[in-house]
Amino acid sequence: MFTGLVEEKGEVRQLKTVGSARDLSVEAQLVSSDVSIGDSIAINGCCLTVVKIEGKLLTFQAGSETLGRTNLGQLVRGSHVNLERSLQVGQRMGGHYVSGHVDALGTVDQRNDDGEWAEFWFRVPAELTRQMAPKGSVTVDGISLTIVNVEPDRFSVALIPHTLEVTTLGGRTTGDQVNIETDVLAKYVQAQLAGLPTE
């Protein structure tokens, strides 16, 4: 479980294809400081397991399902990724509950810069917007964000200068694909409502 508060941007150093899977090695200054083999780390919001540690270089394995459903399959050497260690019991909860299970890829539909701030619109499958509401939470590339507006197949967020600086969203442009995870509470509500008998 994660919070969607990105701890640092890591840099992809090595990629190795193994059959339909891929080994992904990321250089991480902060996240590597107390990591162990088997720990879960969110990479662009996708929960992966540390399988190898070489100093500040952490290696993960991503299967074909992960590579096809998320933007991790688009990474190249030198790509930057958002990193977050899993939530510890008793830790402050600054974002919202994030499972690290990406629902779908979204696309940057619009980026409107206003000084140091920016408004982003993300186009997503319509089934995801049914789990969204203005002022609700959503995770984009592992970042906990507050939704501003929701339309049938897209939603918007307003990004402060800090978020643009310390996460990969600062470098995102129209057409870029991002990992989307809707609020887990919205999923449960939708599932319960779908199970109610109709008259």
C-alpha positions in Angstrom: 0.0 0.0 0.0 1.2 3.5 -0.9 0.1 7.1 -0.4 0.8 8.7 -3.8 3.4 11.0 -2.3 6.4 10.6 -4.6 9.7 10.5 -2.6 12.1 11.1 -5.6 12.6 10.8 -9.3 14.8 7.9 -10.2 16.6 7.3 -13.4 16.4 4.1 -15.5 20.0 2.9 -16.0 19.6 -0.6 -17.4 16.8 -2.6 -19.3 17.1 -6.2 -20.0 14.5 -8.2 -21.9 14.0 -11.8 -20.6 11.4 -13.6 -22.8 8.2 -11.6 -22.5 9.4 -9.9 -19.3 11.9 -7.2 -18.6 14.5 -6.5 -15.8 14.4 -2.8 -14.9 17.3 -1.2 -13.0 16.7 2.2 -11.5 19.2 4.5 -9.8 17.6 5.9 -6.6 19.4 8.1 -4.1 16.8 8.2 -1.3 14.7 5.1 -1.8 17.8 2.9 -1.9 18.9 4.1 1.5 17.0 1.5 3.5 15.6 -1.0 1.0 15.8 -4.8 1.2 15.3 -7.6 -1.3 11.6 -8.3 -1.5 10.5 -4.8 -0.7 7.7 -3.2 -2.7 8.4 0.1 -4.5 5.9 2.0 -6.6 7.4 3.0 -9.9 5.2 5.5 -11.7 2.5 4.1 -9.5 3.1 0.5 -10.4 4.0 -1.8 -7.4 7.1 -3.8 -8.2 9.4 -6.0 -6.0 13.1 -5.3 -5.5 15.0 -8.4 -6.7 18.6 -7.0 -6.7 20.5 -4.2 -5.0 23.8 -2.8 -6.1 24.5 0.3 -4.1 22.0 2.9 -5.3 20.9 0.7 -8.3 17.7 -1.3 -7.7 16.5 -4.0 -10.0 12.9 -5.0 -10.6 11.2 -7.6 -12.8 8.1 -6.6 -14.8 6.0 -9.2 -16.6 4.2 -8.9 -19.9 0.9 -7.9 -18.2 2.6 -5.0 -16.4 4.5 -3.9 -19.5 1.3 -3.9 -21.6 -1.0 -2.3 -19.1 1.3 0.5 -17.8 3.8 2.9 -19.3 6.7 0.9 -17.9 6.9 -0.9 -21.2 7.8 2.5 -22.8 10.8 3.3 -20.6 14.2 3.6 -22.1 17.7 4.2 -20.6 17.7 7.6 -19.1 14.0 7.8 -18.5 12.9 9.3 -15.2 10.4 7.6 -13.0 8.5 8.5 -9.8 9.5 6.4 -6.8 7.7 5.7 -3.5 8.4 3.2 -0.8 5.4 1.3 0.7 3.5 2.9 3.6 4.6 2.0 7.1 2.2 1.5 10.0 2.1 4.7 12.0 3.4 6.9 9.2 1.7 10.2 8.4 -0.9 9.8 5.6 -0.5 12.9 3.3 -2.0 11.5 0.1 -4.6 8.8 -0.1 -4.6 5.0 -0.2 -2.9 3.8 -3.3 -2.7 0.1 -4.1 0.0 0.3 -6.8 -2.3 -1.7 -9.2 -2.7 0.5 -12.3 -6.2 0.5 -13.8 -5.4 1.7 -17.3 -3.2 4.0 -19.3 -4.4 7.6 -19.7 -3.2 10.2 -22.2 -2.3 13.8 -21.6 -5.1 15.6 -23.5 -4.2 19.2 -22.7 -1.6 21.1 -20.7 -2.3 24.7 -19.9 0.6 26.5 -18.2 -0.2 29.5 -16.1 3.0 30.9 -14.7 4.6 28.3 -12.5 1.3 26.4 -12.2 -0.3 24.0 -14.8 -3.7 22.6 -15.5 -3.7 19.1 -17.0 -6.5 17.2 -18.7 -6.1 13.4 -19.0 -8.2 11.3 -21.4 -9.1 7.9 -19.9 -11.5 5.0 -20.6 -15.0 6.1 -19.7 -15.4 3.3 -17.1 -12.7 5.1 -15.0 -14.4 8.5 -14.9 -17.5 6.8 -13.3 -15.2 6.2 -10.3 -14.2 9.9 -10.2 -15.7 13.1 -8.7 -14.6 16.7 -8.4 -12.5 17.1 -5.2 -11.9 13.3 -5.2 -8.6 11.6 -5.4 -6.8 10.0 -8.4 -3.3 8.6 -8.9 -1.4 9.7 -12.0 2.0 8.1 -12.5 2.0 7.3 -8.8 1.2 10.9 -7.8 -1.8 11.5 -5.5 -3.8 14.3 -7.1 -7.1 16.1 -6.4 -9.6 16.1 -9.3 -10.9 19.4 -10.4 -13.4 18.5 -13.2 -14.7 15.3 -14.6 -16.1 14.7 -18.1 -17.3 11.5 -19.7 -13.9 10.4 -20.9 -11.4 12.8 -19.3 -10.6 14.7 -16.1 -8.5 17.6 -15.0 -6.1 18.5 -12.2 -4.3 21.6 -11.1 -0.6 21.1 -10.4 1.4 23.3 -8.0 5.0 24.3 -8.9 6.4 21.8 -6.3 4.6 18.8 -8.0 5.8 19.9 -11.4 9.4 20.2 -10.1 9.8 17.0 -8.1 7.8 14.5 -10.3 7.8 13.5 -13.9 4.6 15.4 -14.6 6.7 18.5 -15.1 8.1 17.1 -18.3 4.8 15.6 -19.6 3.3 17.0 -22.8 0.2 16.4 -24.9 0.0 12.8 -26.1 2.2 11.3 -23.4 0.8 8.2 -21.7 0.5 8.0 -17.9 -0.6 5.3 -15.4 -4.0 5.9 -13.9 -5.3 4.3 -10.6 -8.7 5.4 -9.4 -9.5 5.7 -5.7 -10.0 2.3 -4.1 -13.0 3.6 -2.1 -14.7 4.6 -5.3 -14.2 1.0 -6.7 -15.8 -0.5 -3.6 -18.8 1.9 -3.8 -19.3 1.2 -7.5 -19.1 -2.6 -6.9 -21.7 -2.4 -4.1 -24.1 -0.3 -6.1 -23.7 -2.7 -9.1 -24.7 -5.6 -6.9 -27.9 -4.0 -5.6 -31.2 -5.4 -7.0 -33.0 -3.1 -9.5 -36.7 -2.6 -9.7 
